[in-house]
Amino acid sequence: METVTPDPRRWWALAALVASMLTLGFDMTILNVALPTMAADLGASTGEQQWMADAYVVVFAALMLPAGLLGDRFGRRRMLVTGLGIFLVGSLVGALAGDVNAVIAARAVMGVGAALVTPLSLSVLPTLFGPEERTKAVGITSAASALGLPLGPIIGGWLLNHFWWGSVFLINVPMAAIGIAACVFLLPETKDPASPEVDTASTALAATGLGALVYGIIEAPTRGWGDPLVLSMLAASVALIAALVLRERRVVRPMLDMTLLAHRGFLFNTVAATLVTFILTGLLFVLPPYLQAVLGHDALGTGVRLLPMMGGLLVASRLAPQVVARFGARAAVSAGLVVLAFAGFLGSRTTVGSGYGFVALWLTITGLGFGLSLIPAMNGGLSALPRDRAGSGSGLLMTLRQVGGAIGIALLGSLLAGAFRDRLDVTGLPARAADTAGESVVAAHLVAERAGAPELVTSANNAYVHGMGVVLLVCGTAALVSALLAAAFLPSTPPGSPEPEAPDMAAEGADARQ
């Protein structure tokens, strides 16, 4: 264990970490607002939009564990600077991209950079701050990351109203450059040479297995679930992930310690946290096209209209510790999931004529349920483990959450695409135009404009709202089932347990201390 020595530059070093986390924070949500505009300009289908979002998440999830180990072995500051540099290059490529494939490649490169930055940005804090200052420091860093979430849609919307869509990538360049400069001049170097070596084979199995799974899910609505390519991808993903699990069970010091799932509290809290992430990422994928294409708001208006969810999340982050202290973590997680289920069921009643007021209501409830369930679940998962397993446990938890996010975008996006295509009325359109219109609601609007077919706009709006309703119904059902599982299987924790913040933050930062 490293000795904590107060560094006179430690608060300046914290400023460097805040700059890094803020950049990643708003990049997580800025693309959601830009996707409808990019779909129109690049002619991207729903499947291609899913890949623009998922390329980042898949790479991020696959590389987070080895990235933490790289920082431990070769220097956390060095890897942080490297990660921000890669993120900067990926953003530059994205800004200059001229087609969908270039954007997807740029997002994958950005995922590599984010995977290096995320686990290391908090793992350096124990070496900078003593126990009496650490909670405050971690709170500031986590707040910076959370602040980026509502900033993303607003910044992205403003940029899209004034510049071309590549500006949502270009904004990352100066932000990442500031983060690099701050890390170089303010952050001391720390490392842990005793950490496990990065297992290249396990990393490759994780990346290819997850990639094959997401590819199969995204292509299924277009090709059909019985298509040989889809079936072979899904079979390959099962084989690769099984090989990963078997390999990790055999090595002495695994990157992905699957034996942690034997801890009941860790297992069910991790399942709850993963399902919450699955629901939220899927929701953030399907909502912006509704606000832009169906309700007709511009990009900035869309960003501002996502704020009620962030407001609900902020309220829940203050409320969660009090609920845990009074009723216990199991009650808090279960109640949060029930609130999330109610939001999903309420949202599924949205119609073309509902208006934004109704959407704002269920968005606020969504944010509330998300915060109430996720914070105690992450805290409870780590609290269930022995102290010496917190590092590997948090790494597994964060990785599974990212996997849940990737599958959420893929599965719920595919469900939306299938429901939209089945409901869309393309009677009278040439075959090629009908094909294009079925790719997304944005594409249908463009086809309707070119063909002078206002009835296609009406059909596309109704079809999209129907598909969104199906997705929200699935989200609500998944949340309700998760709530029942949490109530039945989560270990009972007495009221008055420690507040969630400190362990929750450890969940985000401890994976680099394996």
C-alpha positions as CSV (number, residue, x, y, z in Angstrom):
1,M,0.0,0.0,0.0
2,E,1.4,3.4,-1.0
3,T,2.2,6.0,1.7
4,V,0.1,9.1,1.5
5,T,2.2,12.2,1.7
6,P,0.5,15.7,1.4
7,D,1.6,17.3,-1.9
8,P,1.6,21.1,-1.9
9,R,0.3,21.0,-5.5
10,R,-2.5,18.4,-4.7
11,W,-5.4,20.8,-5.2
12,W,-3.9,22.1,-8.5
13,A,-3.5,18.4,-9.5
14,L,-7.2,17.9,-8.7
15,A,-8.0,20.8,-11.1
16,A,-6.2,18.7,-13.8
17,L,-8.3,15.7,-13.1
18,V,-11.5,17.9,-13.1
19,A,-10.6,19.1,-16.6
20,S,-10.2,15.5,-17.8
21,M,-13.4,14.3,-16.3
22,L,-15.4,17.3,-17.5
23,T,-14.3,16.6,-21.1
24,L,-15.4,12.9,-20.9
25,G,-18.6,13.8,-19.0
26,F,-20.1,16.0,-21.6
27,D,-18.9,13.8,-24.5
28,M,-21.1,11.0,-23.1
29,T,-24.3,12.9,-23.9
30,I,-23.2,15.4,-26.6
31,L,-23.5,12.8,-29.4
32,N,-27.1,11.9,-28.5
33,V,-28.2,15.4,-29.5
34,A,-26.0,15.4,-32.7
35,L,-27.2,12.0,-34.0
36,P,-30.4,13.1,-35.8
37,T,-28.4,16.0,-37.5
38,M,-25.6,13.6,-38.5
39,A,-28.1,11.0,-39.7
40,A,-29.6,13.6,-42.1
41,D,-26.2,14.9,-43.3
42,L,-24.5,11.6,-43.6
43,G,-27.5,9.5,-44.6
44,A,-27.0,7.2,-41.6
45,S,-29.5,4.4,-40.9
46,T,-30.7,3.6,-37.4
47,G,-28.1,0.7,-37.3
48,E,-25.3,3.1,-38.3
49,Q,-26.4,5.6,-35.7
50,Q,-26.3,2.7,-33.1
51,W,-22.7,2.0,-34.2
52,M,-21.7,5.6,-33.9
53,A,-22.8,5.5,-30.3
54,D,-21.7,1.9,-29.6
55,A,-18.2,2.0,-31.1
56,Y,-17.2,4.2,-28.3
57,V,-18.9,2.2,-25.5
58,V,-17.7,-1.2,-26.8
59,V,-14.1,-0.2,-26.9
60,F,-14.4,1.7,-23.6
61,A,-15.9,-1.4,-21.8
62,A,-13.3,-3.8,-23.3
63,L,-10.3,-1.7,-22.4
64,M,-11.1,-0.3,-19.0
65,L,-9.6,-3.1,-17.0
66,P,-6.3,-3.3,-18.8
67,A,-6.1,0.5,-18.9
68,G,-6.1,0.7,-15.2
69,L,-3.3,-1.9,-15.0
70,L,-1.2,0.0,-17.6
71,G,-1.4,3.1,-15.4
72,D,-0.4,1.1,-12.3
73,R,2.6,-0.4,-14.1
74,F,3.9,2.4,-16.3
75,G,2.8,5.6,-14.5
76,R,-0.7,7.0,-14.0
77,R,0.1,10.5,-15.2
78,R,1.8,9.1,-18.3
79,M,-1.2,7.0,-19.1
80,L,-3.6,9.8,-18.4
81,V,-1.8,12.1,-20.8
82,T,-1.6,9.3,-23.3
83,G,-5.4,8.7,-23.0
84,L,-6.2,12.4,-23.4
85,G,-3.9,12.6,-26.4
86,I,-5.7,9.6,-28.0
87,F,-9.1,11.1,-27.2
88,L,-7.9,14.4,-28.8
89,V,-6.8,12.7,-32.0
90,G,-10.1,10.7,-32.2
91,S,-12.1,13.9,-31.8
92,L,-10.1,15.6,-34.5
93,V,-10.7,12.7,-36.9
94,G,-14.4,12.8,-36.0
95,A,-14.6,16.5,-36.7
96,L,-13.1,16.0,-40.2
97,A,-14.9,12.8,-41.1
98,G,-16.8,12.8,-44.3
99,D,-18.8,9.5,-44.0
100,V,-20.4,7.2,-41.4
101,N,-17.5,4.7,-41.3
102,A,-15.0,7.5,-40.5
103,V,-17.2,8.7,-37.6
104,I,-17.5,5.2,-36.3
105,A,-13.7,4.7,-36.4
106,A,-13.2,8.1,-34.7
107,R,-15.6,7.1,-31.9
108,A,-13.7,3.8,-31.4
109,V,-10.4,5.8,-31.1
110,M,-12.1,8.1,-28.6
111,G,-13.2,5.0,-26.6
112,V,-9.6,3.9,-26.3
113,G,-8.7,7.3,-24.8
114,A,-11.6,7.4,-22.5
115,A,-10.8,3.9,-21.2
116,L,-7.3,5.1,-20.2
117,V,-8.6,8.3,-18.5
118,T,-11.7,7.1,-16.6
119,P,-10.2,4.5,-14.2
120,L,-6.9,6.5,-13.7
121,S,-8.4,9.9,-13.0
122,L,-9.7,8.8,-9.6
123,S,-7.1,6.1,-8.8
124,V,-4.4,8.8,-8.3
125,L,-6.4,10.5,-5.5
126,P,-5.3,8.1,-2.7
127,T,-1.7,9.0,-3.5
128,L,-2.4,12.7,-3.3
129,F,-4.8,13.1,-0.4
130,G,-5.0,11.6,3.1
131,P,-8.2,10.0,4.4
132,E,-9.4,13.3,5.9
133,E,-9.3,15.1,2.5
134,R,-9.9,12.3,0.2
135,T,-13.7,12.2,0.4
136,K,-13.9,15.9,-0.5
137,A,-11.4,15.4,-3.4
138,V,-13.3,12.5,-4.8
139,G,-16.6,14.3,-4.5
140,I,-15.3,17.3,-6.5
141,T,-14.0,14.9,-9.2
142,S,-17.2,13.0,-9.4
143,A,-19.2,16.2,-9.5
144,A,-17.2,17.4,-12.5
145,S,-18.0,14.1,-14.3
146,A,-21.7,14.4,-13.4
147,L,-21.8,18.1,-14.4
148,G,-20.7,17.1,-17.9
149,L,-23.9,15.1,-18.5
150,P,-26.3,18.0,-18.6
151,L,-23.7,20.3,-20.2
152,G,-23.3,17.9,-23.2
153,P,-26.8,18.3,-24.8
154,I,-26.8,22.1,-24.2
155,I,-23.3,22.6,-25.6
156,G,-24.0,20.2,-28.4
157,G,-27.3,21.9,-29.3
158,W,-25.7,25.4,-29.3
159,L,-22.9,24.2,-31.5
160,L,-25.2,22.5,-34.0
161,N,-27.3,25.6,-34.2
162,H,-24.3,27.7,-35.2
163,F,-21.8,25.3,-36.8
164,W,-21.7,22.0,-38.7
165,W,-22.1,18.7,-36.8
166,G,-18.3,18.1,-36.7
167,S,-18.1,20.9,-34.1
168,V,-19.4,18.5,-31.4
169,F,-16.1,16.6,-31.9
170,L,-14.0,19.7,-32.4
171,I,-15.0,21.1,-29.0
172,N,-13.1,18.2,-27.3
173,V,-9.8,19.3,-28.8
174,P,-9.2,22.4,-26.7
175,M,-10.7,20.7,-23.6
176,A,-8.4,17.7,-24.0
177,A,-5.4,19.9,-24.6
178,I,-6.1,21.8,-21.4
179,G,-6.4,18.5,-19.6
180,I,-3.1,17.3,-21.0
181,A,-1.3,20.6,-20.0
182,A,-2.8,20.5,-16.5
183,C,-1.7,16.8,-16.0
184,V,1.8,17.5,-17.3
185,F,2.5,20.5,-15.1
186,L,0.4,19.8,-12.1
187,L,0.0,16.1,-11.5
188,P,2.9,14.1,-9.9
189,E,3.7,10.7,-11.3
190,T,2.6,7.6,-9.3
191,K,2.7,3.9,-10.1
192,D,2.4,0.4,-8.6
193,P,5.0,-1.9,-10.2
194,A,3.5,-4.9,-8.2
195,S,0.2,-4.8,-10.1
196,P,-0.8,-7.7,-12.4
197,E,0.5,-7.6,-16.0
198,V,-2.0,-6.8,-18.8
199,D,-3.2,-10.0,-20.4
200,T,-3.3,-9.3,-24.1
201,A,-5.2,-12.5,-24.9
202,S,-8.0,-11.7,-22.4
203,T,-8.3,-8.2,-23.6
204,A,-8.6,-9.4,-27.2
205,L,-11.3,-12.0,-26.2
206,A,-13.3,-9.3,-24.3
207,A,-13.1,-6.8,-27.2
208,T,-14.0,-9.3,-30.0
209,G,-16.7,-11.1,-27.9
210,L,-18.5,-7.9,-27.0
211,G,-18.0,-6.5,-30.6
212,A,-19.5,-9.7,-32.1
213,L,-22.5,-9.6,-29.7
214,V,-23.3,-5.9,-30.4
215,Y,-22.9,-6.4,-34.2
216,G,-25.3,-9.4,-34.2
217,I,-27.9,-7.4,-32.2
218,I,-27.7,-4.3,-34.4
219,E,-27.8,-6.2,-37.7
220,A,-30.7,-8.5,-36.7
221,P,-33.7,-6.1,-37.4
222,T,-32.4,-5.5,-41.0
223,R,-31.2,-9.0,-41.8
224,G,-33.5,-11.0,-39.6
225,W,-32.7,-13.0,-36.4
226,G,-32.4,-16.2,-38.5
227,D,-29.8,-14.7,-40.9
228,P,-26.6,-16.9,-41.0
229,L,-24.3,-13.8,-40.4
230,V,-26.4,-12.7,-37.4
231,L,-26.5,-16.2,-35.9
232,S,-22.8,-16.8,-36.5
233,M,-21.9,-13.5,-34.8
234,L,-24.1,-14.3,-31.8
235,A,-22.6,-17.8,-31.6
236,A,-19.1,-16.4,-31.9
237,S,-19.8,-13.9,-29.1
238,V,-20.9,-16.7,-26.8
239,A,-17.8,-18.8,-27.6
240,L,-15.4,-15.8,-27.2
241,I,-16.9,-14.7,-23.9
242,A,-16.9,-18.2,-22.6
243,A,-13.2,-18.5,-23.6
244,L,-12.6,-15.3,-21.7
245,V,-14.3,-16.6,-18.5
246,L,-12.4,-19.9,-18.7
247,R,-9.1,-18.2,-19.2
248,E,-9.6,-15.7,-16.4
249,R,-10.6,-18.6,-14.0
250,R,-7.3,-20.3,-14.7
251,V,-4.8,-17.4,-14.3
252,V,-3.4,-16.7,-10.8
253,R,-4.0,-12.9,-11.0
254,P,-6.9,-12.4,-13.3
255,M,-7.9,-9.0,-14.8
256,L,-11.6,-10.0,-14.7
257,D,-12.0,-11.8,-11.4
258,M,-15.2,-13.8,-11.9
259,T,-15.0,-15.4,-8.5
260,L,-16.2,-12.1,-7.1
261,L,-19.7,-13.0,-8.4
262,A,-19.8,-15.7,-5.7
263,H,-20.5,-12.9,-3.3
264,R,-24.2,-12.6,-3.3
265,G,-24.3,-8.9,-2.3
266,F,-21.9,-8.1,-5.1
267,L,-23.6,-10.2,-7.7
268,F,-27.1,-8.8,-7.3
269,N,-26.1,-5.2,-6.8
270,T,-23.9,-5.4,-9.9
271,V,-26.9,-6.9,-11.9
272,A,-29.1,-4.0,-10.6
273,A,-26.5,-1.4,-11.6
274,T,-26.0,-3.0,-15.0
275,L,-29.7,-3.1,-15.8
276,V,-30.1,0.5,-14.7
277,T,-27.3,1.5,-17.1
278,F,-28.9,-0.6,-19.9
279,I,-32.2,1.2,-19.5
280,L,-30.7,4.7,-19.3
281,T,-28.4,4.4,-22.3
282,G,-31.2,3.0,-24.4
283,L,-33.5,5.8,-23.4
284,L,-30.9,8.5,-24.2
285,F,-30.5,6.9,-27.7
286,V,-34.2,6.9,-28.6
287,L,-35.3,10.2,-27.1
288,P,-33.4,12.9,-29.1
289,P,-34.9,11.9,-32.5
290,Y,-38.4,12.1,-31.0
291,L,-37.7,15.6,-29.7
292,Q,-36.1,16.8,-32.9
293,A,-37.8,14.9,-35.8
294,V,-41.3,14.4,-34.3
295,L,-41.7,17.5,-32.0
296,G,-39.6,19.7,-34.3
297,H,-37.2,21.2,-31.8
298,D,-33.8,22.3,-32.9
299,A,-30.6,20.8,-31.5
300,L,-30.2,23.3,-28.6
301,G,-33.9,23.0,-27.7
302,T,-33.4,19.2,-27.6
303,G,-30.5,19.5,-25.2
304,V,-32.3,21.9,-22.9
305,R,-35.4,19.6,-22.9
306,L,-33.2,16.7,-21.6
307,L,-32.5,18.7,-18.4
308,P,-35.5,17.4,-16.4
309,M,-33.9,14.0,-16.2
310,M,-30.6,15.5,-15.0
311,G,-32.6,17.5,-12.4
312,G,-34.2,14.3,-11.2
313,L,-30.8,12.6,-11.0
314,L,-29.3,15.5,-9.0
315,V,-32.2,15.4,-6.5
316,A,-31.8,11.6,-6.2
317,S,-28.0,11.9,-5.5
318,R,-28.9,14.1,-2.5
319,L,-31.8,11.9,-1.4
320,A,-30.2,8.4,-1.8
321,P,-27.9,8.6,1.3
322,Q,-30.9,9.6,3.5
323,V,-33.1,6.8,2.1
324,V,-30.3,4.3,2.7
325,A,-29.7,5.6,6.2
326,R,-33.3,5.3,7.1
327,F,-34.6,2.2,5.3
328,G,-31.4,0.3,4.3
329,A,-29.8,-0.2,0.9
330,R,-32.1,-3.0,-0.3
331,A,-35.1,-0.9,0.1
332,A,-33.5,2.1,-1.6
333,V,-32.4,0.0,-4.7
334,S,-35.8,-1.7,-5.0
335,A,-37.7,1.6,-4.6
336,G,-35.4,3.3,-7.2
337,L,-36.1,0.5,-9.7
338,V,-39.9,0.7,-9.1
339,V,-39.7,4.5,-9.7
340,L,-37.8,3.8,-12.9
341,A,-40.4,1.2,-14.0
342,F,-43.2,3.7,-13.4
343,A,-41.3,6.2,-15.5
344,G,-41.0,3.7,-18.3
345,F,-44.6,2.7,-18.2
346,L,-45.7,6.3,-18.1
347,G,-43.4,7.2,-21.0
348,S,-44.8,4.4,-23.1
349,R,-48.1,6.3,-23.1
350,T,-46.5,9.1,-25.0
351,T,-48.3,10.0,-28.3
352,V,-47.5,12.3,-31.2
353,G,-49.8,14.9,-29.6
354,S,-48.7,14.5,-26.0
355,G,-46.5,17.6,-26.1
356,Y,-43.3,18.3,-24.1
357,G,-44.9,18.8,-20.7
358,F,-45.8,15.1,-20.4
359,V,-42.3,14.1,-21.6
360,A,-40.7,16.4,-19.0
361,L,-42.8,14.7,-16.3
362,W,-41.6,11.1,-17.0
363,L,-38.1,12.3,-17.8
364,T,-37.9,13.8,-14.3
365,I,-39.2,10.6,-12.7
366,T,-36.6,8.6,-14.8
367,G,-33.7,10.7,-13.4
368,L,-35.1,10.2,-9.9
369,G,-35.3,6.4,-10.2
370,F,-31.9,6.2,-11.9
371,G,-30.2,8.0,-9.0
372,L,-32.1,6.3,-6.3
373,S,-31.2,2.8,-7.6
374,L,-27.7,3.2,-9.1
375,I,-25.9,5.0,-6.2
376,P,-26.9,2.5,-3.4
377,A,-26.4,-0.5,-5.8
378,M,-22.8,0.5,-6.6
379,N,-22.2,1.2,-2.9
380,G,-23.8,-2.1,-1.9
381,G,-21.8,-4.1,-4.4
382,L,-18.5,-2.9,-3.2
383,S,-19.4,-3.0,0.5
384,A,-20.2,-6.7,0.1
385,L,-16.6,-7.5,-0.8
386,P,-13.5,-7.8,1.5
387,R,-11.4,-4.6,1.5
388,D,-8.6,-6.3,-0.4
389,R,-10.9,-7.2,-3.3
390,A,-12.4,-3.7,-3.7
391,G,-10.0,-2.9,-6.7
392,S,-10.9,-6.0,-8.8
393,G,-14.5,-5.8,-7.7
394,S,-14.9,-2.2,-8.8
395,G,-13.2,-3.0,-12.1
396,L,-15.6,-5.8,-12.8
397,L,-18.6,-3.7,-11.8
398,M,-17.7,-0.8,-14.0
399,T,-16.9,-3.1,-16.9
400,L,-20.3,-4.8,-16.6
401,R,-22.0,-1.4,-16.4
402,Q,-20.4,-0.4,-19.7
403,V,-21.4,-3.7,-21.3
404,G,-24.9,-3.1,-20.1
405,G,-24.8,0.4,-21.8
406,A,-23.5,-1.1,-25.1
407,I,-26.2,-3.8,-25.2
408,G,-28.8,-1.2,-24.2
409,I,-28.1,0.9,-27.2
410,A,-27.8,-2.2,-29.5
411,L,-30.9,-4.1,-28.3
412,L,-33.3,-1.2,-27.6
413,G,-32.1,0.6,-30.8
414,S,-32.8,-2.6,-32.8
415,L,-36.2,-3.0,-31.2
416,L,-37.0,0.6,-32.1
417,A,-35.8,0.1,-35.7
418,G,-37.9,-3.0,-36.2
419,A,-41.0,-1.5,-34.7
420,F,-40.6,1.7,-36.8
421,R,-40.1,-0.2,-40.1
422,D,-43.1,-2.5,-39.5
423,R,-45.4,0.4,-38.7
424,L,-44.2,2.8,-41.4
425,D,-46.6,3.2,-44.4
426,V,-44.6,3.5,-47.6
427,T,-47.5,2.8,-50.0
428,G,-46.9,4.4,-53.4
429,L,-43.2,5.1,-52.9
430,P,-40.5,3.6,-55.3
431,A,-38.7,0.6,-53.8
432,R,-35.5,2.5,-53.2
433,A,-37.2,5.5,-51.5
434,A,-39.3,3.1,-49.4
435,D,-36.1,1.4,-48.3
436,T,-34.4,4.7,-47.4
437,A,-37.5,5.9,-45.5
438,G,-37.5,2.7,-43.4
439,E,-34.0,3.4,-42.1
440,S,-34.9,6.0,-39.6
441,V,-37.5,8.8,-38.8
442,V,-35.0,11.4,-40.0
443,A,-34.5,9.6,-43.3
444,A,-38.3,9.3,-43.7
445,H,-38.7,13.0,-43.2
446,L,-36.0,13.7,-45.9
447,V,-37.7,11.3,-48.3
448,A,-41.1,12.9,-47.7
449,E,-39.6,16.4,-48.4
450,R,-38.1,15.2,-51.7
451,A,-41.1,13.3,-52.8
452,G,-43.6,15.9,-51.6
453,A,-45.5,13.4,-49.5
454,P,-46.7,15.0,-46.2
455,E,-48.6,11.8,-45.4
456,L,-45.2,10.0,-45.1
457,V,-44.2,12.5,-42.4
458,T,-47.4,11.7,-40.4
459,S,-46.8,8.0,-40.8
460,A,-43.1,8.3,-39.8
461,N,-44.0,10.3,-36.7
462,N,-46.6,7.8,-35.6
463,A,-44.3,4.9,-36.4
464,Y,-41.5,6.4,-34.4
465,V,-43.6,7.2,-31.3
466,H,-45.0,3.6,-31.5
467,G,-41.5,2.2,-31.5
468,M,-40.4,4.5,-28.7
469,G,-43.4,3.3,-26.7
470,V,-42.4,-0.3,-27.2
471,V,-38.9,0.5,-26.0
472,L,-40.1,2.3,-22.9
473,L,-42.5,-0.5,-22.1
474,V,-39.6,-3.0,-22.3
475,C,-37.5,-0.6,-20.1
476,G,-40.3,-0.4,-17.6
477,T,-40.7,-4.2,-17.5
478,A,-37.0,-4.7,-17.1
479,A,-36.9,-2.2,-14.2
480,L,-39.9,-3.9,-12.5
481,V,-38.3,-7.4,-12.8
482,S,-35.1,-5.9,-11.5
483,A,-36.9,-4.4,-8.5
484,L,-38.5,-7.7,-7.7
485,L,-35.1,-9.5,-7.9
486,A,-33.5,-6.8,-5.8
487,A,-36.2,-7.1,-3.1
488,A,-35.9,-10.9,-3.1
489,F,-32.2,-11.4,-3.3
490,L,-30.2,-8.3,-2.2
491,P,-28.8,-8.9,1.3
492,S,-30.6,-7.0,4.0
493,T,-28.6,-4.0,5.3
494,P,-29.7,-2.3,8.5
495,P,-30.8,1.3,8.4
496,G,-28.0,3.7,9.4
497,S,-25.4,2.1,7.0
498,P,-22.6,4.4,5.8
499,E,-23.6,6.8,3.2
500,P,-23.2,5.8,-0.5
501,E,-20.9,8.5,-1.7
502,A,-17.5,7.4,-0.5
503,P,-17.8,3.8,-1.6
504,D,-19.6,4.8,-4.8
505,M,-16.7,7.0,-5.8
506,A,-14.3,4.2,-4.9
507,A,-16.2,2.1,-7.4
508,E,-15.2,4.5,-10.1
509,G,-11.6,4.9,-9.0
510,A,-10.5,1.7,-7.4
511,D,-10.3,-0.5,-10.5
512,A,-6.8,0.9,-11.2
513,R,-5.5,-0.3,-7.8
514,Q,-5.9,-4.0,-8.6
